Amino acid sequence: MPSVKTIESPTIPSPELARRRVLDNPALAWALLVVGLLVLARLAFRGWIPHDEGTLGQAATRVLGGEVPHVDFHDTYGGLQAYAHAGVFSLIGESIRSLRIANIVVAAVAAYASFTIVRRVQPVVVAASAGVAAMLVGFAVYPASMPSWWNVALGLASAALVLRWLDSRNSTLLAAAGLLTGVNFLVKPTGAYFAAAIALYLMMLVSPDSPKRRTLVALGAVIVLSFGVLLTGAPSLLAVALLLVPLALVAFVGFRMESVPRMPGGQVVPLSSVAMFSLAVVVPIGIFALPYVLSGNGDALISGWLRLPQLRFDSAAWSRSIPLLPLLLLSAVGVLTYWACRRINPRFVLVAWVVLSIVVASIGWQWWWTLVVILIMLTPVAISAGTATRGWHS
């Protein structure tokens, strides 16, 4: 009797499996990044911004003429970007388009670094979407080749290298992260914040199960305090209030972290790694500063790095005169919000915050500006607090 062959029904992938295959498709991820870069290139040459791009172009032109930043003219930033823009001018011509092209390259660095960071925890297509967002949400909206954009790109690249180092423990990656962070400072002194953030992260990984953690937290608070003193310049009641609110929250988050016995993946790094990163940060800064010191212009360089940015900060930020009373009231609202979130549904608290924002905005621009400034300042701390409260493995 002849055997009867059974016909197997074709395997139909489940919707979840099909979705996973799409999200894990490297070709689609790279296509997204390329399309995002092309869209950025299309949007990056609209109009020009006289006060910013005029400043950047003038600095680069003066460097091409043999002048030295901070010595022959007041460079409002770190000085290194003037040399970089001068190099771009010498290659492709002195024009705003040349500056925009340089910024497209910087945006591509930021996109790839974002992609590398997000890919550690998400599928490649999601990571590519984050890279595209990094290009289009920021760089395309304000396409001038500002040092702040370079700070972002170099900071993301440094963070990506540190995370890669945690996986491989290849010391070259950590040294490269430090070098990039030092270059970041030379572009604009606010790059020092990226150095502080990475150094504090490494310090928290040094002794996760040791009482030394409290010492590290205290040291972190001192670092935050030091940056606050540099920014505020002259002491005042308002400066103290603006400084103590984030400092208190940083201390609170730090001590909550101190009670957590383990860090992500049980990572522990030697103290020498923190020293190596810090030394690598100093290397490009020292190389850049050496000619100034040898020529007797070290004071001009320090003035350009620290004193001139203080004047720009005063004119740009303190001229808005953030009143002390709204700051204290907002702090009280924050405490009340924290109390409410522990006792009622957080969704109701969110609705209350939206209503409060609308009310504040209707009262006047000054109050609305105060709310925006404080929320921008406290949002990263709030995210860190939430992470610490839920534990590192949530």
N, C-alpha and C positions, 0 to 999 in steps of 0.2 A: 504494500500500500504506500503510495507516494506520500512523502512528508509535506505537511502544510506549513508554509512560511508565514509567520506573523509579520504584519506590517507595523513597524513602530511609528507612533505619531511623532512628528518633529518637536524637538524641545523648544518651547517658547520661553524666552527669558522673562523673568518677572520685571515689573516696572522698576522696582528698586535696583535690580541688577543692571538694567539698561541705563538708569540714571547714573549709577556708579561708573559704568563704562564711559559715559560722556564726560563725567567730572574728572576721570583719571586719564583723559586723552591728551598726551603731551603735544601732539600736532595742533589740536584745537587751542591749547593754552598759548603756544607760541604764536599762532595766528592772531589771537586776541591782542597780545602784546605788540605785534607788528602793526595791526590795524590802529591800535591806540596811538602808536608813535606817528603813524601817517596822519591821523586826525589832528594830533598836536601840531605837526609840521604845517598843516593847513591853517590852523587857527593862530599860530604863533606870530604872524606878521601883520596883525591888524593895528593900524595907527602907531602912535608912539607916546611915551610918557615923559614929558620934558624934564620935570624936576628930578626924576630918578635916573633915567637913561642919559640925560645930559650930564649929570654928575659922574656916572660911570664912564661915559665916553671921554669926558674931559680928563679924568684921572689916567685913563689908558693912553690918551694922546700925549699927555705930559711925560709919561714914562718913556714913550717912544722918542721924545725929544731929549732924553737923557736926565730928566729930573727924578728925584728920589722921593717916594711917598713919606709923609710925616716930617721931612726935612725941607724940601723945596716947595711943598704945597701941603695943605691940610687934607689928608685923605680921611674921609669920614668913617672908613671901615678899617680892616686889619692891615691892608697894604698888599697882600699877596694877590688878591683878585685884580688889582690894577695891573700887575705884571702879567697875569694870565690873559686879561683882556687885551693888553698890548701885544702879546704873542699872537692872539687871534687876529688883531688888526694887521699885523705884519704878514700874516698868511693869506687872508681873504679880503683885506681892504678895510678902511676906516669907515664904518657905517653902522647904523643901528641894526641892520640885518645881520651883521657879523655877531653882535652881542646876542641877538635872538638865537642864532644858530648854536652859539656856545651854550645857551641855556637849554636848548633841546637836548644836547648831549648830557647835560647835568640831569635833566628830567628823565632821560633813559636810565641813568645810573640809579636814580631814586626808584623808578619803576621796577628795575631788576632786583634791587635790594629788598623792596617790599614783597616782591614775588618769592624771593628766597626765604624770607622770614615767615611768611604766611604758609608756604608749602610745608613747613615742618609740622603743622597741625591741621591742614586742610588739603583737599584734593588740588591737583595742579591747575585746573580751570578756575577754581575759586581763588587760588593764589594769583593767577594771571589777572583776574578781574580786579583784585586789590592793586596790582601794579598799574593797570589802566586807570583806575580811580586816582592813584597818586599823580599820574600825569595830567589828567583832564580836570580834576576837581580843583587843583591848585595852579599848576604851571600854565595851563591854557587860559585860566581866568585872568591871571596877571603875568603876562609872558616876559616882562622885563628881566634881564639877567641879574636879579638882585642877590646880594650875598646871603640873604635869609634862605633863598631857595637852595643855594649851595650848602648852607648849614644843614638843611633838611636832608639833602642827598648824601652828603658825607656822613651825617649822623646815622642814617639808615644803613649805609654801607658798613660803618663800624659795628653797629649792632649785629648785622648779619654775620660779620666775621667772628665776633665773639661767640655767637651761638654755634657757628661751625666749629670753633675751637673747643667748645664744651663737648661736642660729639666726638671729635678726633683727637683732642689734646695735642694737636700740632702747634707748637709754640710760634711758628712762623705766622699763623693766622692771627694770634693775639698781638704779636708785634706789629703786624700790618694794621690791625684795628687801632692801636695806639698811634701809629704814624698818621693815619687818616684823621684821627681826632685832633692831633696837633696841627695838621694842615687846616682843619676846620676852624680852629681858633685864629689862625693867621688870615683866613678869609674875613672873619668877623669875630670880635672877642666874645660874643655870646656863644660861640662854639665851646667855651669853657663849661657850659651847662651839660653838654653831651659827655665831656670828660668826667664831670662829677657823677652823672647818672651811671655810666658804665663802671666807674671805680666803686661806687656804693654797691652796685649789684654784685661785683666780684667780692667785695668785703663781706657781704651777707652770705656768700657761698664758702667763705673761708672756714668758719667753725659753727655749723648749724646746730650742733648738739653741745655747745660749750657755753659756760657763763660769760665768755668773752663777747657774746652777742650783745649784751647790754652796753659794753664799751663801744662796740661798733656802731650801735644805734646812737649813742651819745655823740660819737665822732661825726656821724651823718648829720645830726642836728646842728652841730657846730659849723659844718660846711654850709648848710642852708643859711644859718645865721650870718656867716661871713659874706656870702653872696648878697644877702639882704643889706648888709652894711655898705657894701660897694655900690649898690644901686641907689640907696636912699641918700647917701652922701652926708647931709646934715641931719642930726637927730631932731625929731619932732614927735608930737603925740600921734599925728596921722601916720607917720612912718613906722612908729612902734606898733600901732594897731594893724597896719597892713602886713607887718613882718610877723607879729606874734600869732595871728590867726593861722596862716599856713604852717608856721613852725610848730604850733601846738598839735595840729593835725598830723604832721610828719612824725612827731614824737609818739603820738597815740598809735599810729599805724605801725611804727617801728617796734613798739613794745608788744603789740598784738602779734607781730611776726616772731618776736623773741620767744613767745610761748608755743610756737609751732615747732615740733621736734625735727621735721625733715623738710628739705627743699625739693623742688621738682626733680624727680628721678633719683633722689638721694645724692645729688651732685655736691661734691666737696672739692674745693680747689686749694692749692697751697698758697700761703701768703706771698711767696715769691712771684706768683702770677700777677698779683696786684702791683707789686714793685716793678715787674717787667713792663706791664701796660703803662704805668705812670712814667717810667723812663722813656718809653717809646714816644709818648706824647710830647715830652720835653725836647726830643732830638730835633724835629723840624723847626720848632720855635727857636731853639738855640742857634741853628744854622742861619735862620733868617735874621736873627738879632745880631749875630757876630759882626757883620760889616758896619752896622750902626755903632756898636760899642767901640770898634777899632778906630772909627773916624771921629769919635767923640760926640756922637749924636744919640747916645743911649737915652738921654732924658727926653729928646724929641719923640723917640719911638714909644716910650712909656706914656707920654702925654697923648700920642695918637691912639694908643690902645685903650687907655683908661679914662683920661680927662675929657677928651673930645666926645666920646660916646656918652659921658655923663651929661654934657651940655645938650646933646641931641635928645637924650632921654627926658631931660627936664622940659624942653620945649614941646616934645611930642606927647608926653604923658601927664606930667604934673600940671600943665597949663589947663587941664580939664578940672582941676581942683576937686578931687573926690572928697566929698564932705564926710566928716567923722560920724555924724549921727546915723546916716543910712547904713554905714558899715557896721555899726554896733547893732542896729535893728536887724540887718540881714544875718548877722551872727546869731542873734536870738532866734530868728526864724529857722536857721539851720539846726540849732539845738532842738527846737520844737519838732522839726521834721524828723530828726533821728529818733526822738521819743515816740512820735506818731507811727513811724514805720515798724516799730517793735510791738505795737499794740493793735493796729488796724491794718486793713488791706492796703498795701503800697500803691495800688492803682488809684485809690481815693487820694492819697498823698500827691501823686503825680498830677491829678486833675486840679488839686488845690494849688499846686505850684504854677500850673498853666494860668489859672485864674489870677493868681497873684502877679504873674508877669504882665498880664494884660492890664491889670489895675495900675501897676507901677508905670507901665509905658504910657498910660493915659494921663498920669499925673504930670509927667514932664520928662524931657530928654535927659536931664542931668541924673535923675533917679534911674532911668533905664540904662544909661551908660554905666552907672555904678554897679547895677545888677549884672550886666554883661561882663564887666571886668572881673568881678568877684567870682562869677561862675566859671569863667575861663581859667582863673587862677586855681580854683578848688576842684575842678572836674578830674584832673589826673589823680589828685590825692583821694578823691571819693572812690575812684575805680580801684586804687590800691587798697583802700580801706575795705571795700567789698571783697576783694581777693583775700586779704588777710583774715577777715571774719569767717569766710567759708573754708579756709584752709587751702593749701597749695594744690591739693590733689582733686579738688572739686571739678 
